């Protein structure tokens, strides 16, 4: 195949349109009855994890937050002796040399734990507002105002500790225990075509959060000239001028006080978010959300997750460890606690906790055992490669069905060509390029020559 020397601005065509909307209605009868996560929900979860990763990157690299938290280079000056040669002889002189602060970059990383402490404090305020608002409601209204991204990140991490969530610090979480995670609203709030995955609440959600929690929605303003977000003068001004503060500034002051206190709940919430950072990074490396085979990857992951749950009933005394694709679906399921509890009780025979504190010394041998049990029970491989190429080839083979024997070479070429194109577009997107390459687009997308010429 020869690559067409044609370039155009068609990033939206590469992304297969709106993934969430495309798969929103794709649920098998089994998924519907047992309420397993859908392809759409798993895809929205991947988008959310990208948003989490980018807010962490923004916080760690923010010069403005360096100033807010008082983190600055502590350069030092030393005097070194240097020999100076002149016509009448030589002499030693003392010369001032400025030394770079080697600890600065390391200290900049301290912003993230500080940011998480503030986020955890804001999360607790949001929880109180949610539960108080629920007590005023009449009827089974299940709508939920999604919180700002920092609060959403803490909520997400808490949900991935389902046993802890059910007894969360002896708080009665009536609303959050019954509501399904708002995947559709989250998907709508994330600009997936932007390489930085910006998250923007609706005005309706922002207003509710500000009015009910007494806090500004933006803990970290991302755009130049934004009216809110942490500013360098906020902390000293709020600390010294409390009599002149408005309601939201008082709320921020209280969040700061809780964040810097020795509150055990804050510590545990921050640790929960930190533990999920490794999974966020794994999902970013896989970048399934941009893969041409995302539908097949997630569909297979859901099937394998259901099989995984059945193993708990078959081997009740055995520790089972998921693969990466199963883990994604498992995490997605845990985000809707009532649904998760009922489904695991039905399929696995009991409520299944998720312990993300275990290390590799415990997980590795348990994974090997899970792999053996899965292979024995289902006559299928448990450990598989989930790269774009392998996933695209699996999807292509599944789509071809019985024709694969005669068309194997053609199917493989088509799958790899498609992956090459998607990968090139993603590289262009990461570089911020508006013009991206098209590689045999007519063949890849099944377009007619007329449709191709109209692009």
C-alpha positions as CSV (number, residue, x, y, z in Angstrom):
1,X,0.0,0.0,0.0
2,X,1.2,3.5,-0.8
3,X,0.5,6.4,1.6
4,X,-1.6,9.1,0.0
5,X,0.2,12.5,0.2
6,X,-3.0,14.2,1.3
7,X,-3.5,16.2,4.5
8,X,-6.6,17.7,5.9
9,X,-8.2,18.8,9.2
10,X,-10.3,15.7,9.9
11,X,-9.5,14.8,13.5
12,X,-13.2,14.2,14.1
13,X,-13.3,11.5,11.4
14,X,-10.4,9.7,13.1
15,X,-12.1,9.6,16.4
16,X,-15.1,7.7,15.1
17,X,-17.4,10.5,16.1
18,X,-18.7,10.8,19.6
19,X,-17.7,7.6,21.3
20,X,-20.1,7.9,24.2
21,X,-23.1,8.7,22.1
22,X,-22.2,6.0,19.6
23,X,-22.2,3.3,22.2
24,X,-24.8,4.7,24.6
25,X,-27.5,2.3,23.4
26,X,-25.2,-0.7,22.8
27,X,-26.2,-3.0,25.7
28,X,-26.9,-6.7,25.4
29,X,-29.9,-8.2,27.1
30,X,-27.6,-9.7,29.6
31,X,-25.9,-6.4,30.4
32,X,-29.3,-4.7,30.7
33,X,-30.7,-7.3,33.1
34,X,-27.6,-7.6,35.2
35,X,-26.6,-4.0,34.8
36,X,-23.0,-4.6,33.9
37,X,-21.1,-1.5,32.8
38,X,-21.8,-0.6,29.2
39,X,-19.3,0.2,26.5
40,X,-20.3,3.9,26.7
41,X,-19.7,4.0,30.5
42,X,-16.3,2.4,30.1
43,X,-15.4,4.9,27.3
44,X,-16.5,7.8,29.5
45,X,-14.4,6.4,32.3
46,X,-11.3,6.5,30.0
47,X,-12.1,10.1,29.2
48,X,-12.3,10.9,32.9
49,X,-9.0,9.3,33.7
50,X,-7.4,11.4,31.0
51,X,-8.9,14.5,32.6
52,X,-7.5,13.4,36.0
53,X,-4.0,12.9,34.5
54,X,-4.0,16.3,32.9
55,X,-5.1,18.2,36.0
56,X,-2.3,16.5,37.9
57,X,0.2,17.6,35.2
58,X,-1.2,21.2,35.3
59,X,-0.9,21.4,39.1
60,X,2.7,20.0,39.2
61,X,3.9,22.3,36.4
62,X,2.0,25.5,37.5
63,X,4.2,28.4,38.3
64,X,1.3,30.3,39.7
65,X,0.6,27.5,42.2
66,X,4.3,27.5,43.1
67,X,3.8,31.1,44.2
68,X,0.5,30.3,46.0
69,X,2.1,27.6,48.1
70,X,5.3,29.5,48.6
71,X,7.5,27.2,46.6
72,X,10.4,29.1,44.9
73,X,14.0,28.4,44.0
74,X,16.4,28.9,46.9
75,X,19.5,29.7,44.9
76,X,22.7,30.2,46.8
77,X,25.8,32.1,46.2
78,X,29.3,30.7,46.9
79,X,32.7,32.3,46.5
80,X,35.4,30.4,44.6
81,X,39.0,31.3,44.3
82,X,40.3,31.9,40.8
83,X,43.7,32.6,39.6
84,X,44.0,35.8,37.5
85,X,47.0,36.4,35.3
86,X,48.1,39.9,34.5
87,X,51.2,41.5,33.0
88,X,52.9,42.1,36.3
89,X,52.1,38.7,37.7
90,X,49.2,36.6,38.9
91,X,46.9,36.7,41.9
92,X,44.0,34.9,43.5
93,X,40.6,36.5,43.4
94,X,37.3,35.5,45.0
95,X,34.5,35.2,42.5
96,X,30.8,34.9,43.3
97,X,29.1,31.9,41.7
98,X,25.4,31.3,41.8
99,X,24.4,27.7,42.4
100,X,21.1,26.3,41.1
101,X,18.7,25.0,43.6
102,X,18.7,21.2,43.0
103,X,15.8,20.7,45.3
104,X,13.4,23.0,43.5
105,X,11.9,20.5,41.1
106,X,11.4,18.0,43.8
107,X,9.7,20.6,46.1
108,X,7.4,21.5,43.2
109,X,6.0,18.0,43.4
110,X,4.8,18.9,46.9
111,X,2.0,21.0,45.3
112,X,0.1,17.8,44.3
113,X,-0.4,16.4,47.9
114,X,-1.3,20.0,49.1
115,X,-3.8,20.3,46.2
116,X,-5.3,16.9,47.1
117,X,-5.7,17.9,50.7
118,X,-7.7,20.9,49.6
119,X,-9.7,18.8,47.2
120,X,-10.5,16.2,49.9
121,X,-11.7,19.0,52.2
122,X,-13.9,20.4,49.4
123,X,-15.2,16.9,48.8
124,X,-16.4,16.6,52.4
125,X,-18.2,19.9,52.0
126,X,-19.8,18.7,48.8
127,X,-20.9,15.4,50.5
128,X,-22.6,17.3,53.3
129,X,-24.4,19.5,50.7
130,X,-25.5,16.5,48.6
131,X,-26.9,14.7,51.6
132,X,-28.5,17.8,53.1
133,X,-30.1,18.6,49.7
134,X,-31.4,15.0,49.5
135,X,-33.2,15.4,52.8
136,X,-35.2,18.3,51.4
137,X,-36.3,16.4,48.3
138,X,-39.7,14.8,47.8
139,X,-39.8,11.8,45.5
140,X,-37.1,9.6,44.0
141,X,-35.3,12.3,42.0
142,X,-32.0,10.6,40.9
143,X,-30.5,13.6,39.1
144,X,-27.1,14.6,40.4
145,X,-25.1,17.8,40.0
146,X,-21.6,16.8,39.1
147,X,-19.0,18.5,41.2
148,X,-15.7,20.2,40.0
149,X,-13.0,17.9,38.7
150,X,-10.9,18.0,41.9
151,X,-13.9,16.9,44.0
152,X,-14.9,14.4,41.4
153,X,-11.4,12.9,41.6
154,X,-11.7,12.3,45.3
155,X,-15.2,10.9,45.0
156,X,-14.0,8.5,42.3
157,X,-11.1,7.3,44.5
158,X,-13.4,6.7,47.4
159,X,-15.8,4.6,45.3
160,X,-12.9,2.4,44.3
161,X,-12.6,1.3,47.9
162,X,-16.2,-0.1,48.1
163,X,-16.0,-1.5,51.6
164,X,-14.7,1.7,53.0
165,X,-17.3,3.7,51.0
166,X,-20.2,1.7,52.5
167,X,-19.1,2.6,56.1
168,X,-17.5,5.9,55.2
169,X,-16.3,7.4,58.5
170,X,-19.7,6.5,60.0
171,X,-21.4,9.0,57.7
172,X,-24.8,8.2,56.4
173,X,-24.4,8.6,52.6
174,X,-28.0,7.9,51.5
175,X,-27.8,9.7,48.2
176,X,-24.3,8.8,47.1
177,X,-24.9,5.1,48.0
178,X,-27.9,4.8,45.7
179,X,-27.2,7.1,42.7
180,X,-25.5,5.8,39.6
181,X,-22.3,7.5,38.6
182,X,-23.2,10.3,36.2
183,X,-21.2,9.0,33.2
184,X,-23.3,10.9,30.6
185,X,-22.9,14.2,32.3
186,X,-19.2,13.6,32.8
187,X,-18.8,12.8,29.1
188,X,-20.6,16.0,28.2
189,X,-18.3,18.0,30.5
190,X,-15.0,16.7,28.9
191,X,-13.8,18.1,25.6
192,X,-12.3,14.8,24.2
193,X,-11.0,16.4,21.0
194,X,-8.7,18.6,23.0
195,X,-5.3,17.0,23.8
196,X,-5.6,18.3,27.4
197,X,-9.0,16.9,28.0
198,X,-10.5,20.0,29.7
199,X,-13.4,19.4,32.1
200,X,-16.1,22.1,32.3
201,X,-19.1,21.9,34.5
202,X,-22.4,23.2,33.1
203,X,-23.5,26.5,34.5
204,X,-26.3,24.7,36.3
205,X,-23.8,22.4,38.1
206,X,-21.4,25.3,38.9
207,X,-24.2,27.4,40.4
208,X,-25.5,24.5,42.5
209,X,-22.0,23.7,43.8
210,X,-21.3,27.3,44.7
211,X,-24.7,27.9,46.4
212,X,-24.9,24.7,48.3
213,X,-21.3,24.1,49.3
214,X,-20.3,27.7,49.8
215,X,-17.2,27.2,47.7
216,X,-16.0,28.4,44.4
217,X,-16.2,25.8,41.6
218,X,-12.7,26.6,40.4
219,X,-10.0,25.6,42.9
220,X,-7.4,25.8,40.1
221,X,-8.3,28.3,37.3
222,X,-6.8,27.1,34.1
223,X,-7.1,30.1,31.8
224,X,-5.3,33.4,32.0
225,X,-7.5,36.1,33.4
226,X,-10.0,33.8,35.1
227,X,-11.8,35.4,38.0
228,X,-11.3,32.5,40.3
229,X,-8.9,29.8,41.1
230,X,-6.1,30.0,43.7
231,X,-4.2,33.3,43.5
232,X,-0.9,34.1,45.3
233,X,-2.6,36.7,47.6
234,X,-5.5,34.5,48.7
235,X,-4.1,32.7,51.7
236,X,-2.5,35.6,53.5
237,X,-5.4,37.9,52.7
238,X,-8.1,35.5,53.8
239,X,-6.1,34.7,57.0
240,X,-5.6,38.3,58.0
241,X,-8.8,39.9,56.8
242,X,-11.5,37.5,58.0
243,X,-13.9,40.3,59.0
244,X,-14.2,41.4,55.4
245,X,-14.7,38.0,53.8
246,X,-17.7,37.0,51.8
247,X,-19.4,33.6,52.2
248,X,-17.3,31.8,49.6
249,X,-14.0,33.2,50.9
250,X,-15.0,32.0,54.4
251,X,-15.8,28.6,52.8
252,X,-12.3,28.6,51.3
253,X,-10.7,29.5,54.6
254,X,-12.5,26.6,56.3
255,X,-11.4,24.2,53.5
256,X,-7.8,25.4,54.1
257,X,-8.1,24.8,57.8
258,X,-9.5,21.3,57.3
259,X,-6.8,20.5,54.7
260,X,-3.9,21.4,56.9
261,X,-5.3,19.8,60.0
262,X,-4.3,16.3,61.2
263,X,-7.7,15.0,60.0
264,X,-7.5,11.2,59.5
265,X,-10.3,11.2,56.9
266,X,-8.4,13.8,54.8
267,X,-5.2,11.7,55.0
268,X,-7.1,8.5,53.9
269,X,-8.8,10.3,51.0
270,X,-5.5,11.8,49.7
271,X,-3.9,8.4,49.9
272,X,-6.8,6.8,48.0
273,X,-6.3,9.3,45.1
274,X,-2.5,8.8,45.1
275,X,-3.0,5.0,44.9
276,X,-5.1,5.4,41.7
277,X,-2.4,7.5,40.0
278,X,-0.7,4.3,38.9
279,X,-3.8,3.1,37.2
280,X,-4.4,6.5,35.6
281,X,-0.9,6.4,34.1
282,X,-1.4,2.8,32.8
283,X,-4.6,3.9,31.0
284,X,-2.8,6.9,29.5
285,X,0.0,4.6,28.2
286,X,-2.5,2.3,26.6
287,X,-4.5,5.2,25.2
288,X,-7.5,2.9,24.3
289,X,-9.8,5.9,24.1
290,X,-8.0,6.9,20.8
291,X,-7.7,3.3,19.5
292,X,-9.6,2.3,16.3
293,X,-10.6,-0.9,18.1
294,X,-12.0,0.7,21.3
295,X,-15.4,-0.8,20.8
296,X,-14.0,-4.3,20.5
297,X,-11.5,-3.8,23.4
298,X,-14.3,-2.6,25.8
299,X,-16.8,-5.2,24.6
300,X,-14.3,-8.0,25.2
301,X,-13.3,-6.5,28.5
302,X,-17.0,-6.5,29.7
303,X,-17.3,-10.2,28.8
304,X,-14.1,-11.1,30.5
305,X,-15.1,-9.1,33.6
306,X,-18.3,-11.1,33.9
307,X,-16.3,-14.3,33.7
308,X,-13.9,-12.9,36.3
309,X,-16.8,-12.3,38.7
310,X,-18.0,-15.9,38.2
311,X,-14.6,-17.2,39.3
312,X,-15.3,-15.7,42.7
313,X,-18.3,-18.0,43.1
314,X,-16.5,-21.0,41.7
315,X,-13.4,-20.4,43.9
316,X,-14.6,-18.5,47.0
317,X,-11.4,-18.9,49.0
318,X,-9.1,-17.7,46.3
319,X,-7.6,-14.3,45.7
320,X,-8.3,-13.3,42.1
321,X,-6.4,-10.5,40.3
322,X,-7.7,-8.8,37.1
323,X,-6.0,-8.0,33.9
324,X,-5.8,-4.4,32.8
325,X,-8.9,-4.5,30.6
326,X,-10.9,-6.4,33.3
327,X,-9.7,-3.9,35.9
328,X,-11.1,-1.0,33.9
329,X,-14.5,-2.5,33.7
330,X,-14.3,-3.5,37.4
331,X,-13.5,0.1,38.3
332,X,-16.3,1.4,36.1
333,X,-18.7,-0.9,37.9
334,X,-17.6,0.1,41.4
335,X,-18.4,3.8,40.6
336,X,-22.2,2.9,40.9
337,X,-22.2,1.3,44.4
338,X,-25.8,0.1,44.6
339,X,-25.6,-1.5,41.1
340,X,-22.2,-3.0,42.0
341,X,-23.4,-4.5,45.2
342,X,-26.5,-6.2,43.6
343,X,-24.6,-7.5,40.6
344,X,-21.6,-8.9,42.5
345,X,-23.9,-10.6,45.0
346,X,-25.8,-12.2,42.1
347,X,-22.9,-13.2,39.9
348,X,-20.1,-13.7,42.4
349,X,-22.2,-15.0,45.2
350,X,-21.2,-12.2,47.6
351,X,-20.1,-8.5,47.8
352,X,-16.6,-8.2,46.4
353,X,-14.3,-5.6,47.9
354,X,-11.5,-4.0,45.9
355,X,-8.2,-3.7,47.8
356,X,-5.8,-1.3,46.0
357,X,-3.3,-1.4,48.8
358,X,-1.7,-4.7,47.9
359,X,1.8,-4.9,46.6
360,X,3.4,-6.9,43.8
361,X,4.6,-9.6,46.2
362,X,1.0,-10.5,46.9
363,X,-0.5,-9.7,43.5
364,X,2.0,-11.5,41.2
365,X,1.5,-15.0,42.5
366,X,-2.3,-14.4,42.8
367,X,-2.4,-13.3,39.2
368,X,-0.6,-16.4,38.0
369,X,-3.2,-18.5,39.9
370,X,-6.1,-16.5,38.4
371,X,-4.6,-17.0,34.9
372,X,-4.5,-20.8,35.4
373,X,-8.1,-20.9,36.8
374,X,-9.4,-18.8,33.9
375,X,-7.8,-20.9,31.3
376,X,-9.1,-24.1,32.9
377,X,-12.6,-22.8,33.3
378,X,-13.1,-21.0,30.0
379,X,-10.5,-22.6,27.7
380,X,-9.3,-19.2,26.8
381,X,-6.2,-17.1,27.4
382,X,-6.3,-14.7,30.3
383,X,-3.1,-12.7,29.8
384,X,-3.3,-11.1,26.4
385,X,-1.6,-8.2,24.7
386,X,-3.8,-5.1,24.6
387,X,-1.8,-2.8,22.3
388,X,-3.6,-1.1,19.5
389,X,-2.3,-3.5,16.9
390,X,-3.4,-6.7,18.7
391,X,-6.7,-5.3,19.6
392,X,-7.4,-4.1,16.1
393,X,-6.5,-7.5,14.7
394,X,-8.8,-9.2,17.2
395,X,-11.7,-6.9,16.3
396,X,-11.1,-7.4,12.6
397,X,-11.0,-11.2,12.9
398,X,-14.3,-11.1,14.9
399,X,-15.9,-8.9,12.3
400,X,-14.9,-11.2,9.5
401,X,-16.1,-14.4,11.2
402,X,-16.1,-17.4,8.8
403,X,-14.4,-15.5,6.0
404,X,-11.2,-15.1,7.9
405,X,-9.6,-18.2,6.4
406,X,-9.6,-16.8,2.8
407,X,-9.1,-13.2,3.7
408,X,-6.6,-13.4,6.5
409,X,-3.8,-11.5,4.8
410,X,-6.1,-8.7,3.6
411,X,-7.8,-8.4,7.0
412,X,-4.4,-8.1,8.7
413,X,-3.2,-5.4,6.3
414,X,-6.4,-3.4,6.7
415,X,-6.2,-3.6,10.5
416,X,-2.6,-2.5,10.7
417,X,-3.1,0.2,8.1
418,X,-6.0,1.5,10.2
419,X,-3.9,1.5,13.4
420,X,-1.1,3.3,11.6
421,X,-3.4,6.1,10.6
422,X,-5.0,6.5,14.0
423,X,-1.6,6.5,15.6
424,X,-0.3,9.2,13.2
425,X,-3.4,11.3,14.0
426,X,-2.9,10.9,17.8
427,X,0.8,11.9,17.4
428,X,-0.4,15.0,15.5
429,X,-2.9,15.8,18.2
430,X,-0.4,15.5,21.0
431,X,1.9,17.9,19.1
432,X,-1.0,20.4,18.8
433,X,-1.1,20.2,15.0
434,X,-4.4,21.1,13.3
435,X,-3.5,19.4,10.1
436,X,-3.2,15.7,10.4
437,X,-2.2,12.9,7.9
438,X,-4.6,10.7,6.2
439,X,-3.4,7.2,5.2
440,X,-5.6,5.4,2.7
441,X,-8.7,6.9,4.2
442,X,-11.0,5.6,1.6
443,X,-10.0,2.0,2.4
444,X,-9.8,2.5,6.1
445,X,-13.2,4.0,6.6
446,X,-14.9,2.1,3.8
447,X,-15.7,5.3,1.9
448,X,-16.6,5.4,-1.7
449,X,-14.3,7.3,-4.1
450,X,-16.9,10.0,-4.3
451,X,-17.2,10.4,-0.6
452,X,-13.4,10.4,-0.3
453,X,-13.0,13.2,-2.9
454,X,-15.5,15.3,-0.9
455,X,-13.4,15.3,2.3
